[in-house]
Amino acid sequence: MESRLEILILAAGKGTRMRSDLPKVLHKLAGKSLLGHVVDTAHELGAAQVCVVYGFGGEAVLQSMADDRLTFVLQAEQHGTGHAVKQALPQLADGSVTLVLYGDVPLTHTATLQPLVTAAQAGKLGLLTVNLAHPDGYGRIVRENGKVTRIVEHKDATPAERTIHEVNTGILAVATRQLKRWIAELKNDNVQGEYYLTDIIALAVRDGVDVETHQPSYEWEVLGVNSKAQLAQLERIHQNEIAQALLDAGVTLMDPARLDVRGTLTCGRDVAIDVNCVFEGRVKLGDGVQVGANCVLRNVTVAAGTRIDAFTLIDDAEIGEANRLGPFSRIRPGTTLARDVHVGNFVEIKNSQIDDGSKINHLSYVGDTTMGKRVNIGAGTITCNYDGANKHRTVIEDDVFVGSDTQLVAPVTVGRGATLGAGTTLTKDAPAGELTLARAKQLTLSGWTRPVKKVRGEG
């Protein structure tokens, strides 16, 4: 019978080289904190308990990880990885196995970790190692007759040991009962004066527990973040992995190296995405959707056949089928576009529902509006929805034509089939089927001359 799995995430480090007041594990990778990535991996492995050891910036860590499935343990003073594990031991059940992960190592695949758990459930110590071309600075895996006997830190290694390319990642799984016994035996008689978790390897060998090693498919799975440069490196690695998955699913990416997904992007068939697009939160693109260059889509659903031209920003909106948006359009939260809607350049729409076949093609603002079918909005139209204290709604019924440079002062309703003449400032409801105008009388003043700029020194 398999033992219960508990996962311990060490996340107490300050991250001095990040040069930031933000705790290292809260820095974002693909729109999610480093710690968030590791927590997601822990949940995917089916852990019965996920315990996070935090320290620096403690309150910020607690507030950012609002997950009632997590147990938090404070490491008030940092005295090494062994000391960090010791703080959490009272939370761990003796009959379980414990997998130790790190809050600043975000990209380890679950398929890489599962064999370690399986080894621990079989009574062994599962250890993740990796072969590095340049292992300087890493603890070396020392073997005798092919079996792991101990880990030696780089600074303590002999010249012969420094030629070893297999190094320790710090990620391991073992029976919790054994972990508790070995942690109690750790000493801090080393240069750093710290308690090293890796010292339990030698104790396992001493007690006759087999150390079973596994390696990741990719070296970057075990890379940690200690600086902004390393964070940027992992960002590009992760984005490339996302891009390759999209390409494998049939998505056309004009340049896979110029794509940023900071959340979840789901695509239908024959989707095409141009360069420098950013997708945040949950974004779903239907069949045949085209996204032009330099667009930003955040928490958006886009139905089949819609074309989004360059430099368009869409935020928390529902976009229907066969629409045409942009270039340079802004669709703000609460907006729903039905079918065959055209939203053109320098048009902003906020908290509005636009029905089939309506067009807002140029230089307009539509806010807090319910718009019917086949409405045409002329250039420079503004719905004046805010009175300085409250928002008010505008209703534009089917088949309305709104002339250019029109202001609709909400609350106001434009009846079905009505026409508003260009330059109208509408402050009362416009009746259905009629032409409504609200203009000042045009005057020409004969003999009027423009003021002349005074020459310096005159007057």
C-alpha positions as CSV (number, residue, x, y, z in Angstrom):
1,M,0.0,0.0,0.0
2,E,1.4,3.4,-1.0
3,S,2.2,5.8,1.7
4,R,0.6,9.2,2.0
5,L,2.5,11.9,0.2
6,E,3.4,15.2,1.9
7,I,5.3,17.9,0.2
8,L,7.6,20.4,1.9
9,I,8.4,23.6,0.0
10,L,11.3,25.6,1.3
11,A,10.6,29.3,0.7
12,A,12.3,31.3,3.4
13,G,15.2,32.9,1.6
14,K,15.6,36.6,1.2
15,G,17.1,36.6,-2.2
16,T,19.6,39.4,-1.7
17,R,20.9,39.3,-5.3
18,M,17.4,40.1,-6.6
19,R,17.9,43.6,-5.2
20,S,14.2,43.9,-4.3
21,D,12.0,44.4,-1.3
22,L,9.8,41.7,-2.6
23,P,10.5,38.2,-1.2
24,K,12.3,36.2,-3.9
25,V,9.7,33.5,-4.2
26,L,7.0,36.1,-5.0
27,H,8.7,37.4,-8.1
28,K,6.7,36.6,-11.2
29,L,7.4,34.0,-13.9
30,A,4.9,34.0,-16.7
31,G,2.5,36.0,-14.6
32,K,2.6,33.7,-11.6
33,S,4.9,33.8,-8.5
34,L,7.8,31.4,-8.4
35,L,6.2,29.8,-5.3
36,G,2.9,29.6,-7.1
37,H,4.5,27.4,-9.8
38,V,5.9,25.1,-7.2
39,V,2.6,24.9,-5.3
40,D,0.8,24.0,-8.5
41,T,3.2,21.2,-9.1
42,A,2.7,19.9,-5.6
43,H,-1.1,19.8,-6.1
44,E,-0.7,18.1,-9.4
45,L,1.3,15.3,-7.6
46,G,-1.7,14.8,-5.4
47,A,-0.1,15.6,-2.1
48,A,-2.2,15.1,1.0
49,Q,-0.5,18.1,2.6
50,V,1.6,20.9,1.1
51,C,3.7,22.6,3.8
52,V,5.4,25.9,3.0
53,V,8.4,27.1,5.1
54,Y,8.5,30.8,4.9
55,G,10.8,33.5,6.5
56,F,11.7,36.7,4.8
57,G,8.7,38.9,4.0
58,G,6.5,36.5,5.8
59,E,3.3,38.5,5.7
60,A,3.6,39.1,2.0
61,V,4.1,35.4,1.4
62,L,1.0,34.5,3.4
63,Q,-1.2,37.2,1.8
64,S,-0.1,36.2,-1.8
65,M,-0.8,32.5,-1.3
66,A,-4.5,32.5,-0.3
67,D,-4.8,28.7,-0.6
68,D,-6.5,26.9,2.3
69,R,-4.8,23.7,1.1
70,L,-1.5,25.0,2.3
71,T,0.1,24.7,5.7
72,F,2.6,27.5,6.6
73,V,5.5,27.2,9.0
74,L,7.7,30.1,9.9
75,Q,11.5,29.8,9.9
76,A,12.3,33.0,11.9
77,E,16.0,32.6,11.5
78,Q,17.7,31.0,8.5
79,H,20.3,28.4,9.4
80,G,20.3,26.2,6.3
81,T,18.1,23.8,4.5
82,G,18.3,21.2,7.3
83,H,17.2,23.8,9.8
84,A,14.3,24.8,7.5
85,V,13.0,21.2,7.2
86,K,13.3,20.8,11.0
87,Q,10.8,23.6,11.5
88,A,8.1,21.7,9.6
89,L,8.7,18.2,11.0
90,P,5.9,18.5,13.6
91,Q,3.4,19.0,10.8
92,L,4.4,15.8,9.0
93,A,2.9,12.4,9.7
94,D,5.2,9.6,10.6
95,G,3.4,7.2,8.2
96,S,3.9,9.5,5.2
97,V,6.7,10.1,2.7
98,T,8.0,13.6,2.3
99,L,9.1,15.2,-1.0
100,V,11.2,18.3,-0.5
101,L,10.9,21.1,-3.1
102,Y,12.2,24.7,-3.3
103,G,10.1,27.8,-3.8
104,D,12.7,29.3,-6.2
105,V,12.9,26.3,-8.5
106,P,9.7,26.7,-10.5
107,L,9.9,24.6,-13.7
108,T,10.4,21.0,-12.5
109,H,7.9,18.6,-14.2
110,T,5.7,16.3,-12.2
111,A,6.9,13.4,-14.4
112,T,10.4,14.2,-13.1
113,L,9.4,14.1,-9.5
114,Q,7.1,11.1,-9.5
115,P,9.9,8.5,-9.6
116,L,11.4,10.0,-6.4
117,V,8.0,9.6,-4.7
118,T,7.7,6.0,-5.9
119,A,11.2,5.3,-4.6
120,A,10.4,6.7,-1.2
121,Q,7.2,4.7,-1.0
122,A,9.3,1.6,-1.7
123,G,11.5,2.4,1.4
124,K,14.4,4.1,-0.5
125,L,15.6,7.7,-0.6
126,G,14.8,9.2,-4.0
127,L,17.3,11.8,-5.1
128,L,17.2,14.1,-8.1
129,T,20.6,14.7,-9.6
130,V,21.8,16.3,-12.8
131,N,24.9,16.2,-14.9
132,L,26.4,19.6,-15.6
133,A,29.2,20.5,-18.0
134,H,30.3,23.1,-15.6
135,P,29.5,21.9,-12.0
136,D,31.5,24.5,-10.1
137,G,29.7,25.6,-6.9
138,Y,27.5,22.5,-6.8
139,G,27.6,19.6,-4.4
140,R,29.0,16.5,-6.1
141,I,27.4,13.1,-6.0
142,V,30.1,10.6,-4.7
143,R,29.6,7.0,-5.7
144,E,31.3,3.7,-5.0
145,N,30.6,0.8,-7.3
146,G,27.9,2.8,-8.8
147,K,26.0,3.5,-5.6
148,V,25.7,6.9,-4.0
149,T,27.6,7.1,-0.7
150,R,27.5,10.8,0.1
151,I,27.4,14.4,-1.3
152,V,30.4,16.7,-0.9
153,E,30.0,20.4,-1.2
154,H,32.3,22.1,-3.8
155,K,34.3,24.0,-1.3
156,D,35.0,20.8,0.7
157,A,35.7,18.6,-2.4
158,T,39.1,17.2,-3.2
159,P,40.6,17.9,-6.7
160,A,39.5,14.4,-7.8
161,E,35.9,15.0,-6.5
162,R,35.7,18.3,-8.3
163,T,36.0,16.4,-11.6
164,I,32.6,14.8,-10.9
165,H,29.9,16.3,-13.2
166,E,26.9,14.7,-11.4
167,V,25.6,17.2,-8.9
168,N,22.9,17.4,-6.2
169,T,19.7,19.4,-6.9
170,G,18.5,19.3,-3.3
171,I,15.2,17.8,-4.4
172,L,14.6,14.4,-2.6
173,A,11.9,12.2,-1.2
174,V,12.1,9.8,1.7
175,A,10.0,8.2,4.4
176,T,9.0,10.9,6.9
177,R,9.9,8.8,9.9
178,Q,13.4,8.4,8.6
179,L,13.7,12.1,7.7
180,K,12.8,13.1,11.3
181,R,15.5,10.7,12.7
182,W,18.2,12.0,10.4
183,I,17.4,15.7,10.7
184,A,17.9,15.3,14.5
185,E,21.5,14.1,13.8
186,L,22.6,16.9,11.6
187,K,25.6,19.0,12.6
188,N,26.6,22.5,11.6
189,D,30.3,22.1,11.7
190,N,31.0,23.5,8.3
191,V,32.3,26.8,6.9
192,Q,28.8,28.3,6.7
193,G,27.8,27.1,10.2
194,E,24.5,25.8,8.7
195,Y,22.6,22.5,8.8
196,Y,22.6,21.0,5.4
197,L,19.7,18.8,4.3
198,T,22.0,17.0,1.9
199,D,24.0,15.5,4.9
200,I,21.1,13.0,5.3
201,I,22.4,11.1,2.3
202,A,25.4,9.8,4.2
203,L,23.1,9.0,7.1
204,A,20.8,7.0,4.8
205,V,23.8,5.1,3.4
206,R,25.0,4.4,7.0
207,D,21.6,3.0,7.9
208,G,21.4,0.7,4.8
209,V,18.8,2.8,3.0
210,D,19.3,2.6,-0.8
211,V,19.7,6.0,-2.5
212,E,17.9,5.9,-5.9
213,T,18.8,8.7,-8.2
214,H,16.8,10.1,-11.2
215,Q,17.6,12.9,-13.6
216,P,15.3,15.5,-15.2
217,S,14.6,15.4,-19.0
218,Y,15.9,19.0,-19.2
219,E,18.6,20.7,-17.2
220,W,16.5,23.8,-16.8
221,E,13.9,21.9,-14.8
222,V,16.2,22.2,-11.7
223,L,17.5,25.7,-12.3
224,G,16.8,28.1,-9.4
225,V,16.3,31.9,-9.4
226,N,18.8,34.0,-7.4
227,S,19.0,37.1,-9.6
228,K,16.9,39.1,-12.1
229,A,19.1,37.8,-14.9
230,Q,18.3,34.2,-13.9
231,L,14.6,35.0,-13.7
232,A,14.7,36.5,-17.2
233,Q,16.5,33.3,-18.4
234,L,13.8,31.0,-17.0
235,E,11.0,33.3,-18.4
236,R,12.3,32.7,-21.9
237,I,12.8,29.0,-21.3
238,H,9.2,28.7,-20.0
239,Q,7.7,30.8,-22.8
240,N,9.5,28.7,-25.4
241,E,8.0,25.6,-23.8
242,I,4.6,27.1,-24.0
243,A,5.2,28.2,-27.7
244,Q,6.3,24.7,-28.6
245,A,3.1,23.2,-27.1
246,L,1.0,25.7,-29.1
247,L,2.8,24.9,-32.3
248,D,2.4,21.1,-31.7
249,A,-1.4,21.8,-31.3
250,G,-1.5,23.5,-34.7
251,V,-1.4,27.2,-33.7
252,T,0.5,29.4,-36.2
253,L,3.0,31.6,-34.4
254,M,4.7,34.1,-36.6
255,D,7.7,34.1,-34.3
256,P,7.6,31.7,-31.3
257,A,10.4,33.7,-29.6
258,R,8.1,36.8,-29.4
259,L,5.1,35.4,-27.5
260,D,4.2,35.9,-23.8
261,V,1.6,33.8,-22.1
262,R,1.1,34.8,-18.5
263,G,-1.7,32.5,-17.6
264,T,-3.6,30.0,-19.7
265,L,-4.1,30.2,-23.5
266,T,-6.4,27.8,-25.2
267,C,-6.7,27.8,-29.0
268,G,-9.0,26.2,-31.5
269,R,-8.0,25.1,-35.0
270,D,-6.3,27.4,-37.5
271,V,-5.5,30.1,-35.0
272,A,-2.8,32.6,-36.1
273,I,-0.9,34.9,-33.7
274,D,1.5,37.6,-34.9
275,V,4.5,38.8,-33.0
276,N,4.8,40.5,-29.5
277,C,1.4,39.5,-28.3
278,V,0.7,39.1,-24.5
279,F,-2.0,36.8,-23.1
280,E,-2.8,37.2,-19.4
281,G,-5.1,35.3,-17.1
282,R,-7.4,32.9,-18.9
283,V,-7.7,33.5,-22.7
284,K,-9.6,31.3,-25.1
285,L,-9.4,31.7,-28.9
286,G,-11.9,30.0,-31.1
287,D,-11.3,28.4,-34.5
288,G,-9.8,30.7,-37.1
289,V,-9.1,33.6,-34.8
290,Q,-6.4,35.9,-36.0
291,V,-4.5,38.1,-33.6
292,G,-2.3,40.9,-35.0
293,A,1.0,42.1,-33.8
294,N,1.5,43.8,-30.4
295,C,-1.9,42.9,-28.9
296,V,-2.7,42.3,-25.2
297,L,-5.6,40.0,-24.3
298,R,-6.4,39.6,-20.6
299,N,-9.2,37.2,-19.4
300,V,-10.9,37.1,-22.7
301,T,-13.0,34.6,-24.7
302,V,-12.9,35.2,-28.5
303,A,-15.3,33.2,-30.7
304,A,-14.5,31.7,-34.1
305,G,-13.6,33.7,-37.1
306,T,-12.8,37.0,-35.3
307,R,-9.9,39.1,-36.5
308,I,-8.0,41.3,-34.0
309,D,-5.7,43.8,-35.7
310,A,-2.5,45.2,-34.3
311,F,-2.1,47.2,-31.0
312,T,-5.5,46.1,-29.6
313,L,-6.1,45.7,-25.9
314,I,-8.9,43.5,-24.6
315,D,-9.6,43.1,-20.9
316,D,-12.2,40.9,-19.2
317,A,-14.5,40.8,-22.2
318,E,-16.6,38.4,-24.3
319,I,-15.9,38.7,-28.1
320,G,-18.4,36.9,-30.4
321,E,-18.0,35.3,-33.8
322,A,-16.7,37.0,-37.0
323,N,-15.9,40.4,-35.4
324,R,-13.3,42.8,-36.6
325,L,-11.4,44.7,-33.9
326,G,-8.6,47.3,-34.3
327,P,-6.1,48.4,-35.0
328,F,-5.6,50.5,-31.9
329,S,-8.8,49.5,-30.2
330,R,-9.4,49.2,-26.4
331,I,-12.1,46.9,-25.1
332,R,-12.5,47.3,-21.3
333,P,-14.1,45.0,-18.7
334,G,-17.7,44.1,-18.8
335,T,-18.0,44.4,-22.6
336,T,-19.7,41.8,-24.8
337,L,-19.6,42.0,-28.6
338,A,-22.1,39.8,-30.4
339,R,-21.5,38.7,-34.1
340,D,-20.1,40.7,-37.0
341,V,-19.3,43.8,-34.9
342,H,-16.7,46.2,-36.2
343,V,-14.6,48.2,-33.7
344,G,-12.1,50.4,-35.4
345,N,-9.0,52.5,-34.7
346,F,-8.9,54.6,-31.5
347,V,-12.3,53.3,-30.2
348,E,-12.7,52.5,-26.5
349,I,-15.6,50.4,-25.2
350,K,-16.4,49.9,-21.5
351,N,-19.1,47.8,-19.8
352,S,-21.3,47.7,-22.9
353,Q,-23.2,45.1,-24.9
354,I,-23.0,45.5,-28.6
355,D,-25.4,43.4,-30.8
356,D,-25.0,41.8,-34.2
357,G,-23.7,43.8,-37.1
358,S,-23.1,47.1,-35.3
359,K,-20.1,49.3,-36.3
360,I,-18.0,51.7,-34.3
361,N,-15.2,52.4,-36.7
362,H,-13.4,55.6,-35.7
363,L,-12.3,57.7,-32.7
364,S,-15.2,57.0,-30.3
365,Y,-15.9,56.2,-26.7
366,V,-18.9,53.9,-25.8
367,G,-19.3,53.3,-22.1
368,D,-22.2,51.8,-20.1
369,T,-24.2,51.3,-23.2
370,T,-26.7,48.7,-24.5
371,M,-26.5,48.8,-28.3
372,G,-28.8,46.9,-30.6
373,K,-28.3,45.4,-34.1
374,R,-27.0,47.1,-37.2
375,V,-26.2,50.4,-35.4
376,N,-23.7,52.7,-37.1
377,I,-21.7,55.0,-34.8
378,G,-20.0,58.0,-36.6
379,A,-16.5,59.2,-35.9
380,G,-15.9,61.2,-32.7
381,T,-19.1,59.9,-30.9
382,I,-19.0,59.9,-27.1
383,T,-21.4,58.5,-24.6
384,C,-21.3,60.8,-21.6
385,N,-21.9,58.2,-18.9
386,Y,-20.3,59.8,-15.8
387,D,-21.8,62.9,-14.1
388,G,-18.9,63.3,-11.7
389,A,-20.4,61.0,-9.1
390,N,-22.4,58.2,-10.7
391,K,-22.4,56.2,-14.0
392,H,-25.6,56.3,-16.2
393,R,-26.6,54.0,-19.0
394,T,-27.2,54.8,-22.7
395,V,-29.6,52.6,-24.8
396,I,-29.3,52.6,-28.5
397,E,-31.9,50.4,-30.2
398,D,-31.7,48.5,-33.5
399,D,-30.9,50.2,-36.9
400,V,-29.9,53.6,-35.4
401,F,-27.5,55.9,-37.3
402,V,-25.4,58.2,-35.2
403,G,-23.7,61.1,-37.0
404,S,-20.1,62.1,-36.4
405,D,-19.1,64.3,-33.4
406,T,-22.2,63.4,-31.4
407,Q,-22.5,63.3,-27.6
408,L,-25.1,61.2,-25.9
409,V,-25.6,62.5,-22.3
410,A,-26.8,59.5,-20.2
411,P,-29.3,58.4,-19.2
412,V,-30.8,58.6,-22.6
413,T,-32.5,56.2,-25.1
414,V,-32.3,56.4,-28.9
415,G,-35.3,54.7,-30.4
416,R,-35.2,52.0,-33.2
417,G,-34.3,53.3,-36.6
418,A,-33.6,56.9,-35.4
419,T,-31.0,59.1,-36.9
420,L,-28.9,61.6,-34.9
421,G,-27.4,64.4,-37.0
422,A,-23.7,65.1,-36.9
423,G,-22.7,67.4,-34.1
424,T,-25.7,66.6,-31.9
425,T,-25.5,66.8,-28.1
426,L,-28.4,64.6,-27.1
427,T,-29.8,65.2,-23.6
428,K,-33.3,63.8,-24.1
429,D,-34.6,60.6,-25.6
430,A,-34.6,60.5,-29.4
431,P,-37.9,59.0,-30.9
432,A,-37.8,55.9,-33.1
433,G,-37.6,56.5,-36.8
434,E,-37.0,60.2,-36.7
435,L,-34.1,62.6,-37.4
436,T,-33.0,64.4,-34.2
437,L,-30.6,67.4,-34.3
438,A,-29.3,69.5,-31.5
439,R,-27.0,72.2,-33.0
440,A,-26.3,75.8,-32.4
441,K,-27.3,78.1,-35.3
442,Q,-24.5,78.7,-37.8
443,L,-23.3,82.3,-38.0
444,T,-20.9,84.2,-40.2
445,L,-19.5,87.4,-38.9
446,S,-18.5,89.7,-41.7
447,G,-15.4,91.8,-41.2
448,W,-14.1,89.7,-38.3
449,T,-10.3,89.4,-38.2
450,R,-8.1,87.1,-36.3
451,P,-6.0,88.5,-33.5
452,V,-2.4,89.3,-34.4
453,K,0.5,88.2,-32.2
454,K,2.2,91.2,-30.7
455,V,5.8,91.9,-31.5
456,R,8.0,91.8,-28.4
457,G,8.5,95.3,-27.0
458,E,5.2,96.6,-28.3
459,G,2.4,97.8,-25.9
